[in-house]
Amino acid sequence: MADLHGIMVALITPFTDDQTKIDEGRLQAHIEHLIKAGVHGLVPGGSTGEFTVMTTTERKQLTELCVKFAAGRVPVVTGTGSTSSAEAIELSKHAGEAGAAAVMVVPPFYDPLNLEELHELFQEIHNESKLPIMFYNIPSASGLKLTPTEIAGLSKVGVKYMKDTSGDAPALTELLVGHSDKITAFNGWDSLTFFGLASGAPGGVWGAANFIPELAVELYEAISIQGDLKRGRELWAKAWPICKFLESYNYAASVKTGVELIGQPTGGLRKPFALLKPELRAELKQLIENAGVKTV
């Protein structure tokens, strides 16, 4: 399996209209749309995918469906984090058996672990799954804030990649410049996407790419492939207002609303969350249209 790179979509989970189960048809249509747009990978089962309101069985089903629908065209990095080590290990082992390219693991997110406990958890996950781990670095949710050196040290226990949702640009820079031989850091903070790519990140795990995939891919190609910062800035001027908006409200709700606005039904969010109210929906619709993307 080649190294991960490019626009890795932090995938929504489409539900049936009553939110009782995953809607397989909607998921397949969404994945087809994304792959056609040129994205480089899928990251289901993360925060954008509402993993906290899904059962273990559903999370396994989601992994299997994404691997099936991707059909080897792009890698699938499935979210397997949990407040329970046993569940995280079970989900990760299943991901390996199902054909995922890697697992993305957020540390237990109620009581933060210490570094020794985190090493032990990741080693078990790596041993059981036989897959590389993407460390989901999101201190605001996990309560765990590691230094760049400590993050690089996770390479000893199976961590090859990181999704950085810390919003800490200097720390991301230190990882990209000083520790790239140990950890491959992807930006995962929407409004730092341009910064991350321009600083040398090999890509981003990006929720907005669910509904602006063409623009996301074009931005990546301009900055990371062509080295055209002038063009990159022009594209970023279109994408940044959307990113700022998404970070101002419930993220999964905002992204799913964006997907609905481009004409793809999502089934809404599971309670206690919900799609954006009409006023905010109208604001997001305008931002999407300002970026040159068609809405319905």
N, C-alpha and C positions, 0 to 999 in steps of 0.2 A: 504494500500500500504506500503510495507516494505521500509526502508530507502535506499536511493541510495548508490551504492558502486561500486568499481571495475573500469574496463575500459569502460568509457562512450565515444563513438565515436563522435567526432565533425564532423558530417556527411557532405559529399559533396552533391551537388544537381546535379544529372545527367540531362542533357538537350538533346533534339533532336539535330541532327547534324547541324541544322541551328540556334540553340539556341532560337527558338521561344517559346518553351514550355518545361515543365518538361517531361522527358521520363519515363513513369510509368514502363515499362518493365525493363529498366536499373536500376531504383531505387529498384525495387523488387528483382532483381538478386543480387544487391550489398548488400542489407539488409540480404538476405538469406546467402550470403557468410560470412558476419560478425557474424551473430548469430551462424552459424555452427562452426566458429572459436572460439566461446566461450565468445564473448564480453558481457558486463553486462548491457549495455544501449545505447540508441541512442539520440544524441543531434542535431537534424536538425535545419536549419534556423539561424545558427550563422555566424560568419565571414567566416569560411571554406565553408559554404553553400551558400555564395554569396547573403545574404539576402538584401544587399543594392541595388541590381540590379533587384529585384523581386517586382511584384505588390502585393498589399494586398490580392487579390484573389488568386494569386499563392502561397503566404505564407500559406494561409488557406488550400489550396489544398495539399501542402507539408505535413502539420501536419496530415491531414486526411489520406493521403497515408501511412505515416510512422506508424501511429497507426494501420491501417489496415494490413500492411505487417508484423509488429512486432507481431501482433495477440496475445498479452498478454504474449509473451515469455520473453521480456525484456521491461523495462519502456522507454517511450519516453518523453524527456524533450525538449520542443520546444522553439526556440528563438522567442521572441515577442517584442524585443526592437525597438524603432523608435525615430526619431526626434520629432514626434508628440505624445503627451499624448493620444489623442483620438485614434490614430491607435494602439498604444501599448495596450491600454485597450481593444479595439475591438478584437485584435488578441489573447489576453490573455483569454478573455471571451470565444472566439471560441475554444481555446485549451482545456479549461475545458469541454466544451460541446462535443468535439471530442474524449475525453478519454486520453489526455496527463496526465502524472504523476506529472508534474511540468512545470513551465515556466522559461526560462532563459532570464533575462532582462538586456540589456546594457543600461545605462543612455543615454539620448539624447546626441548626439555626435558631435554637431557643437558648440553650446555655453554650457559650463558646468553648471550644476545646483548647487545651494547651498544645504546644507544638509537638510534644512527644506523642500525645494521643492522636493528633492529626497524622503523623508519620505512620503510626500503627494502623490506622484506618485505611490510608491509601495503599500501604503494603498489602493488606488483606484484599482490597479491591483489585489491585493489580494481579495478585497471585491467582485469584479466583476467575477473573474475567479474561486474563491473558491479553488485555488491551492496554494501549497507552491511555493515560488519564489527562483530561483537560481540567485544571484547577479553576473552579469558578470563584474568582476573587471578588466578593461583594460584601465588604465589611459592614455596610449599613444593615444587611439582613442577617449575616452570620455572627456579628459581634467580634469577629476575629480579624485583627489587622496585623499583617506580617510585613517585615521589611523586605526590600528586594533581595537581599542576601538569603533570608529565610525562605522566600519563595523559590529562589534558584536551588536551594538545598532539597526541595521536594523532588528534584530529579532523581534522587537516590532511591525513591520509593515508587517509581513508575510514572511520575508526572512528566509529560513531555511538552504539554501546551498549557497556556493559561488564557482564560477569558477575563480581561481586566475591567471590572465594573466598579472600580474604586473611585473613579473621577480624579485620581491623583496623577496628574500629568508628569511631574518630576520623577515619581517612582516608576511609572511606565517607561520613561526615557532611560532611567538607570538599568532597567531590565533589558531594554532593547540594545543599549550600547555596551553594558558591562557584563551581561549574563546570557547573551543569545546562544552561547555554546551549550547551555544547560536547559533553558526554558524558551520555547517559542511563544512569544506574547502576542495575543490578538487583542485589539481594542474592543471593549464591550460597553462603552459609555457613549451614547449616541452623539452628543454634542462635541466629543473629542475625536470623531472619526477622521476628519481631515488631518488633525494633528497626529493621530496615531499612524496613519498611512505615510504622511510626510516624514515622520520620525523613523520609519523603517519597519513598522509592524507588517507582517506578511498578509494581513487582512483584518477583517473585523467580524465579530459575531453580532449581527445587527438586526434588531426587530423591525425597524422601519422598512427594511428590504422586503417585508411581506407585501407591501403595497406600492413601493417605488423601486422594484427590483432592477429595472432597466437603468434608472438614474444611479442607483448604488453601484452597479457593475461598471457603468461608464466612468464614475468617479474613481473607482479602483484602477481601472485601466489607464486613465489619464495620469494619475499620480504614480502608481506602483510599477506599471509596465512601460509607459511612454516617458515618464519623468517630466511631464508637462504641467508644471505647477500653475501656470497662467490659466490653462484650461481647467485644471482642478479647482482653482478658486472660483471660476465662473459656475461650475457645477455645484460647488459647495454653497454658493450664495442661494441656490435654489433649495438645497436639502436642509441647510441649517435651521431655517425657521420651523420646519417640520420637527426636527430633532428637539429643538427647544420646547416646542409644544408638548411632545410626548413625555418629556421629563418633568413637565409641570403638573401632570395629572396621573391618575392610575395608569401605569404603563400598559399592561395587558389590555385594559379597556380601550385605551387610545389606539393601540395598534389594531385591535379587532374592528374598531369603528372605521379605521382607515381602510381595512380590507373590504368592509361592507360598502364604503363610499366608491370603491372602484368596481363595484358590481358583483362581488363574490359573497354569497351568504355564509355566515359563520356559525349561526345558531346562538349567538350571544355568549355571555359569560355565565359560569356557574355562580350561584349565590355564595357569599354575600355581595359579589361584584356585579356590575351591569355595564352595558354600553353607554357611551357618553350621552348626556342630555342634548336636546335639539340645539341649544345655543352654542355649546362647545362643538357639536357635530358640524354646525355651519361654519364655525371658525376653522376647523381642520379641513373641511371641504375646500375652503378658499385657499388655504395654504398649499394643498395638493394641486389645485388648478394653477396657482401661481408658479409652481414648479414645472408646469407643462405636462402634467399627468391628467388624463381624462377621468372624470367622475360620472356617476349616474345620478 
